[in-house]
Amino acid sequence: MTTTAASSHHLSPAFPGRAPWGTANKLRAWQQGAMEKYIQEQPRDFLAVATPGAGKTTFALTLASWLLHHHVVQQVTVVAPTEHLKKQWAEAAARVGIKLDPEYSAGPLGREYDGVAVTYAGVGVRPMLHRNRAEQRKTLVILDEIHHAGDSKSWGEACLEAFEPATRRLALTGTPFRSDTNPIPFVTYEEDNAGIRRSAADYTYGYGSALSDGVVRPVIFLSYSGQMRWRTKAGDEIAARLGEPMTKDAVSQAWRTALDPRGDWMPSVLRAADQRLTEVRKAIPDAGALVIASDQDSARAYAKLIREITGTKATVVLSDDTGASKRIDDFSASEDRWMVAVRMVSEGVDVPRLAVGVYATTISTPLFFAQAVGRFVRSRRRGETASVFLPTVPDLLTFANEMEKERDHALDKPKKEGEEDPYAESEKEMEEANKEQDEDTGEQEQFSFEALESEAVFDRVLFDGAEFGMQAHPGSEEEQDYLGIPGLLEPDQVQMLLQKRQARQIAHSKKKPDTEADLLELPAERRPVVSHKEMMELRKRLNTLVSAYVHQSGKPHGVIHTELRRVCGGPPSAEATAGQLKQRITKVQEWATRMR
C-alpha cells in the first residue's frame, strides 16, 4: 500500500546536511516519515519513490546509518546506474561517516571501509562476487534508480543472483517506471481491479507534494515552434511547422531539423535561454544552464553557438568517463553559465545550481523526460523557479503538462485492437535513453534526410498544467515579457504573472492592423497541439460520419467530402488540420440532423 508524505511548510527546503539518524530535526518531513515507517515495519525489501531533488540519497544514507548503528547489518553495498553516480554516493556517504569504496572490483575489502559502491553493469559482469560478499556478512543493498535493473534481462538476473542473500534491500527511484514489461528485481507487484499487475511502493513522495513543501522548484516550460524545411532520402523537399498535426515520421524529421545547429532554430532558442539565465541570475547569482544534446557532434556545435552568443565558453561533457565526471564537479562548484552534455547528466547527477535547461534531444520517452527535467528542480531556497526550453512536439508538451502524475510500473498491458499506449516506449528508445556512452546509434542511417532550413517562433509557456501566451518572433517585446519573469517567485505568483502577461499580449495584438498579423493570433489554450494519434481519430470520426450520411442522403462519399471542403474550406482530409477536420465533423452532423 502506498504511503504519501504529508505537507510540511515549516521545514526548510535547504539541503538537510545528510544528517545521520538521531538528528531527525534535520530531515525533511517525507524522509522522517519514510524512516519511521521502515523502523516500525522492519521489512527485508523496501521501495521508496521520491521525485528528483527530494533527497533520496539523504534518506537512504540515514537509514543505512541507523541499520549499521543497531547492528541489523554489518556492511553496505550501493548499486548506481553510472560511474559518476557511484563516486557521488561514496562522497555523500563519507559525509555521514560511512566509508564506501567506489573503486572496488574484486578480493577482500579494506578494513577501513563499511562497504562498496558499484554500478549495475559491474554487478552484471560479476554477480557471484557480490553474492559471496552478501553471504559472508549481513548486508544492506541500496539499489539506486532501481528501474535500471530492468534495462536488460541479464542485469535483472545478475541483481537477483547477487543480492538474493542480502539481509536488507532498499530500492530507490525518482522517475516514472519504465513502460516495458521486464519485471524489476525485489519490487512487489500487486494486481489492480483491471487485473493488471503494478509496482507497489512502500513510500511515495511525488512532485506535487514536494512542490507544496518547497522542496523542489516549480518548472516553467517555454515552448518554441517555427517553420522547418528538409529533404527526404527520396529527394523530396518537405516544409512543415513544428507543432502542427503531421505523421509520426514527419514530426521526427521536423524535430530533428529544428535541432540541427546549422539552422536558425537552435541559435534563436539558445539566445532566448541565455536571456532567461541572465534574468534568473539577478535572483540566483550562481544559476547555471544545461543543454541536453543527442550526440557528440551536436553537443560540440551547440557549445560553439553558445560561445558566439555569450562570448564565454561552455563546459562540454561527452561521455561517462573520469574526465567527464571531473568536468561536472568543476562546473557544479563554479559560477560558469553553460554546460552541454550528451544524455549522461539526465539522471541522478547533482548540480543544484542548474536552473535553466534546453531539451535538445529527440528522445521522447516519459522516463527520460522526467529524468532530464529532474536536473533543474533541486531547490536550495524557497521561491526558486526552473525554466526548461522545449520544441513544440506533442509528446513533450503532454509530459510537461503531466509533471505531477505519479505512475507505477505495469507488467500486464491488455489493449484493445488498434489502441495505442501513449507511454509505451519501444525497446530501441529505452536503450537510447539509458545509454552512458556516446556511440553511433545508426539512427541517422535509418531516417536519412537533410535539414535545409529552420526558424524559431516563441509558441507558449506551460506551467502547472496550464498554457499561456501567443506566438511571437524571437527578440520581440512579447517574447521578452515571458523571458523576463523573475527567477525568485512562489508558484502562485508565477501563475498570476503569466496570466497578466498573456492578457497584455492579447490586448496588444488587438491593436495591431490585420496586415501585421503574420503569426497565429490566438492564446495558447485555444491552439491545442494535436498528436498523430488524435489526428487519426479525427479523420476516422469524420469518415464514419460521412459513411452514415451516405446512407441517409444517398450521395456518394466523394461528393460529400467535396461539398464539406467547399463549405468549410481547406485541403483534402489527409492534409487538413485538426481545426478543419473538427469543422467538417460539426458540419456533417448539422446536415444529418436537418434530414431527420
N, C-alpha and C positions, 0 to 999 in steps of 0.2 A: 504494500500500500504506500503510495507516495505521500510524503510529508512536505508541506510548503512552508518556508520560513515566514514569520510574521514581520511586518514592517517595524523599523526602529529608528525614528528620525533623530533621536538624541545621540546616536553613535556617529562618530566622525568617520567619513569615508576614507580618511588618510590611511596609508598602509600601516597595518597594526603591529609592526615590529617583529612579525613572525615569532610571537611570544610562545614559550613552552607552556605546557599545561600547568596550572597553578596560578597563572596571571590572566584569568579569564576576562578581566575588565578590559584587556587589550584586544580581545577577539570581537569580531563583528557578531551581530545577533544571529545570523544564519550559521556561522561557524560554531558558536557556542551551542546553538540548538542541535546541530548535527552531532557534536561531541556528546551531548547529554543523551541523545537517542542511542548512539553507539555504546556508550558506557552502560546504559540501562539494559540493552538487549544482548551485548557481547556476541555479535554474530561472527561466524567464520568469514562470510562474504558480505561486503557492504558496497553498494553503488551510490556514489554521490554525483548528482548532475547539478553543476553550477555554471552560470553564464560566464563567458570570458571576462576576466578582470575582477571577478568577485572575490578571489583569494583562495582558490582550491589548494595551492601549494602550502599556504599557511595552515589551513585545516588539516591537511594530510600530515604535515610535519609535527603539528601539535599533538595529533593522535599518536603518531609514532613515538614521540617523546613520552607520552603517558604509558603506552604499552611497554616500552623499554624500562621505564621507571618502576612499573608494577610487576616486572619480570614475566609478563604474559608472553613476550617474545625476547629473543637474545640478539637478533640481527635484523637488518632492513635491506630489502632489495627494491630499488626503484627502476621501473621499466618505462623509458620515454621514447617518443617517436623519432627523435633526431639526435645527432652528436651534440649539437649546440644545447639542446634542452637537457641532455644528460649532465653536462657540465653546469648548467644553470641550477639544476636540482642539487648537485653536490655543494655549490656555493651557498644556496639557501639553507641547506641542512646544517652547514658549518656554523651559520649564524645562531642556530638554536642548540649548538653543542653536539650535533650528530655528525660524525665523520664518515662520509661515503667516498669510496674510491671510484672516480669516473673513468679511470684508465684500466680497470680490471679486465683481464682476458682469460686467465686460467691459473690453476695452482692455489696454494693456501693464501688466505688474505692476511695482510699485515695486522699485528695486534692492535695498532693504533686506530684501526677502522672499525666502525659499527656496522658496516655493510657496503654495498656496491650500487653504482648507478650504471645501467646498461641500456641498450636500445632493443626494440622488438626484432630488428634484423640480427643483432648479436645473439639473442635468445634462439632465433630460428636456426642459426648455424650450430650452436652447441647447447641444446636443451638438457642433455644429461648432466652437463657440468653444473647447471643451476639446480637441477633436481637433487643431485648429490648434496649440494650445499644446504638445500631446504630440508633434507632428511637428517643431516648431521646436527643442525641447530634449529631451535624454534625460530621461524622466520615470518616477518611481516612483509608481504609483497604489495607495493604500491604500483598499480597499473595506470599510468598517466595517459589521458586521451585513449581510453580502452577500445574505442571503435577501430583503432589501428590493428588490433589483434584479429580483426576480420578482413584485413586488406588482402590476405591470401590464405588459402586453406592451410598451407604449410606453417604460416606464422601462428594461426589459431591452434593448430595441433601441437606446435612446439611449446606454446604457452601452457596448454593443458598438461603436456607431459612434464614440463619443467616445474610447474608450481602446484600441481595436484597435491603434493605432500605438505605444502606450506601451512603453518599454524593459522595465520590470518591473511586475508586478501582484501585490499581496498582498491576499488575501481573508481576512476575519476573520468568525467567528460564534461566539456563545456559547450558543445555544439550539438545540433540535431543529429541523431544517429543516422548511420548510413541507410540508404534505401534499398540495398540489395538484400538477399536473404541468407547471407553467411551468418550462422549463429556466432555470437561473441562469447568467448570463454568466461566462465564464472559470473555470467549475467543471468538473472532469473527471468523467465518469460511466463506471462500469465495470459490465459485465454479471455478475450473480451466477449461481449454479448453477441458479436457477429462471428464468433468462432476464430478470430484472428489472434494469434499469439504475439503479445507485445512485451517489450522490455519493461521491467518494473523497478523503478529507482527506489532506494531506501530513503533518500533525502533529495529534494529538488529545490533549487533556488534560481528561479528564472529571471530573464532580463527585466521583465515588468516589475518584479519585486525589488530587484537590485536598483532599478531606476528610481522607484519610490523612496528607497532608503538613501539615495545619493551615493551609492557605492560605485555606480557606473555612470558614464556620461550619456546624455541624450544624443542621438545622431541626426544631423541634418543631411539629407541626401540631395545633392544638386545634379540634376539630370540634363544631359545635352543631346540634342538630335542634330539634324543637318542633312544636306543633300550629299549622296555618295554616288560615285560612278566607277565601275570596274569592268574588266574584260574577262569573259569566261574562257575555259580551256578550248572551247569550240570557236573562239574568236568573236563572239557576240559581245557588244557593249551594252551594259545594263545600268540604268540610273534609278535610284530609289531614295526615299527619305527615311532615315533611321527612325524607327518608331511606328511607321505606317504598316498596316497589315500586309504580310507577304509570306511566301512559303518558308519553311524551316531553313532550307539551303540558302535562300536569298537573305534571310535575317543573318545567318552565319557570315555570308560574304560581305554584306553591308557593314556588319560589326567589325570584321577584320580590316575592311577598307578604312573605317574610322580610326582604328588603332595604328594604321600604317604611319610611321614617323615622317614620311616624305610628304604627306598631305597637310592640309591646314587644320584638321580637326584636333589632333593631339597638341600642336603648339598653342591653339586657342584655349583648350581646356587646361593645359599646364600653366598658361599665363593667368587664367582665372583662379586656379588653385593657389598659385603663388600670391595673388592679391588677397585671397581669403586667408592665407597663412599670415600675411602682414597684419591683417585686421585682428586675427586671433592672438598674435604675439603682443598686441597692445595690452591684453589682459593676462596672457600666459607667456612671459618673455622668452622662455626656452622652448616653446612649442615647435615640433618638427613635423615634416610631411613625408609621406611614403608613396611611391608609385609601385604597384604590383604588376609586373610585366609577365608576358607569356614565355619569352625565350631570351637567350643571351644577347642576340643581335639587337632586338627591340630595346632591351634594358640599356645597352650602351648608347643607342641612338637617342633614347629619352634623356639620358644623362647629359648628352651633348646639347639637346634642346634646352634643358634647364640651365646649363652654363650660359647659353646665348641669351636666355630670357632674364636671368637673375644676375649674371656676372660672377656667380660663385659656383664652386664645384660641388657636385652631388656625390655622396658615398654610394658606390655600386657593389651589390652583393650578388654574386653569380652562382655560387654553389655552396653546399653544406660542408665546407671543409674548415680546417683550423683557421686559415686566414680570414675566411668569411665570418667566422664566429667572433674573431677579434675586432673586425670592422664594425659589426653590430654593437659590440660592447663599447667601442670607442665613440660611435655615433650616439649611443644612449647616454654616455657621460658628458658629451659635448653640448654646445648650443647651435650646432650646424643646422641649416634649414632643411635640406633634402636628402633622402635616401631612395635608391631604386633597387628593387630586389626581384628575383625570379622565384616565385612560389614559396621559398623556404621561410619567409617571415609571416606566412599566412596563419601559423598556428603556434601558440604557446610561447613565442618569443616576447620577452618582457621589455618593452621600450615605452614606459608610461608617458613620456612627453609627446608621443605621436598624437597629433590632434587633427591633421588633415590628410586625406587619402585620395588617390586616384586609382580606380579599378580599371587597369589597362590590360586585362587578360580576357580571353574568350571562354574561360571555364565557367560553366553555367549550372553548377550543382549547388543545392541549398547548403550542403555541408561545407563546401569550400567558401561560399559567400559568407556564411556565418563566421568561419574561422578568420577570413580576411577582415571583416568589419570588427571582429573582436580585438584586432590590434589597436583600435582607436578609442575603445570605450573605457579603458582603465583610468579611473578617476583618482586624482590626488587631492582635490578640494572641491567643495560644493560649488555648483554653478558652471563648471567647465562644460563646454559642448564640443562634440566631434563633428567634422564635416567630411563627407565622402562624395567624390565626383564620379558619376556613372554615365555610360552611354544609355540612351533611351531604348532599352531592349526589354520586351515584355517580361521575361523570366526574372531579370534583375529587379525590375520595379515591383514585381509580386513579392520577391524575397524582402525587399526594403520595406514594403508595407506590412509585412508579417513578422517583424523583428521579435515581437513578444509571444509569438506562437510557440508553445512547447510541444515537441514531437518525441515519440518513442520509436524504438526500432521494431518494426513488424516483420515476423518471419513468414507469415502467410498473406498472400495478396490476391484473393479471388477477384476477378474483374469480369464485367460484362463484355460481351463481344464488341470490339471497336472502341472500348473505353480506354482513355489514356490516364496514366498516373502522373500528375504534374511534378511529383518528387522522385520519379523513377530515373536514377542515373544509369546510363549504360556502363558496362564493365570498363570500357575504354576511358570514359570520362572520370570514373573513380580513380583509375590507375593514374591518369594525368594529374588529377587534383592532389594526389598524395605523393607524387614524385619528389625526391630530395635532390636529385642531380638535374642538370640541365641538358640532358642528352637530346639528340634529334629524334623527335617522335614520328617523323614521316607523315605528319598531318598535312604539311604543305603539299605533298605529292598527291594525297587523296583528294583534296579540294583545290586543285590547281586553278589559279586565277591571277589576274594582275590588277592591283589597285591603281586607279587612274587619278581620281580627284576626290577630295573630301572637304567639306566646310562644316563649321560648328554653329549651332544655334542654341542659345540657352532655352531650355524647354520647360522645366518645372522644378519645384522644391517639394520633397516628400518629408514629412515629419509626423511622427506619432499616428501613422495610418491615414493621414490627410494629405491632399496635394494642393499646392499653391502656385500662383504665378502664371504669366502669359509669356508666349515666346518672345525672345529679344535677341538682337545681334550682340556678339561679343564686344565688350567695350562700351556698350550703350548705358545710358543712365538707368534703364530698367534693370539690366543685369547687375550693375553696381549696387542697386538697392539691396539685393539678396547677398552679394559677396560681402557687403559691409555690415552684416548683422554682428553685434558684439560677441566676443568669444566667451564671455562670462555672464551667463543668464540662467535663470531657473526655467524648467520646461514650459511652465505656463506663460512666462514672459516671451519665450521663443514663439509659441503659438500665437500670442497676441500681436507680436511684431510682424509675423508673416501675414496675418490677416490684414493688418493695416497697410502693409506694402503692396499686397495684391489689390486692395481697394484703390490705392493711389495709382497703380499701374492701369487699372481698368478706367479710372477717371481720365487719365492722361490719354489713353487710347481713343476714348470717345471724342476728344477734342481734335484729333488728327484728321486731315482730309482723307477721303477714301483712296486717293491716289498714292498716299504714303503707306497704306496698309499692305506691305509686301509679305507679312508673316501672318500666320493664323491668329486672328484676334479673338481668342476665346480663353477663359480661365481654364486651368489645368483639370479641374473636376469635370468640366464639360468636354474634355478631349481625352477620353479613355484610350489607353494603349491596349490594343486588342491583339491577343496571341493568335498564332496559326490555328490552334485547336478551336478557338472561339469563331474564327473566320469560317472554318469548315462547318461548324454548327449552324452559323447564319445562312450559308449557301444551302445547306441541307434543308433547313427550315423553309427557305424561300421555295426550293424545288418541290417540297412536299405540298405547300400551299398552292403552288401553280398547278400541280397534278390534280389536287382536289377541285380546283376551279375549272380545269379542263372538262371534268365530268359534269360539272354544274352548268357551264356555259356552252359546251360543245365545240369550243375553239381549240385549235392545235396549240401545243406547248410553245412553239416558236413565235406564234402570233401574240400570245400573252406576254412573253418575255420582251418582245419588240415594243409592245404597247406600254409596258412598265418603263422601259428605257425612254420612250418618247415623253411620257407624262412626268417621270421623276428625274430624267436626265442621267448622264453618266455612261460609262463603258459597259460591255457585256459582264455578266455576273462574275466570271472568273477573274476579272480585273477590277471589279467595283470595290470601293472602300466599305468599311463596316457601316458607316452612316448611310451610304447609298443603299446597301442591302436592307438595312432596317426600314428605310423609307419605302422601299418596294414591298416589303413584308406588310407594312401598315396599309399600303395602297391596295394590295390584292385582298387583304382581309376586309377592307371597306367595300370593294366590288362584290365580294361573296355575300356580305351582309345585305347589300341592296337587293340581291336577286332572290333572297329568301321570301 
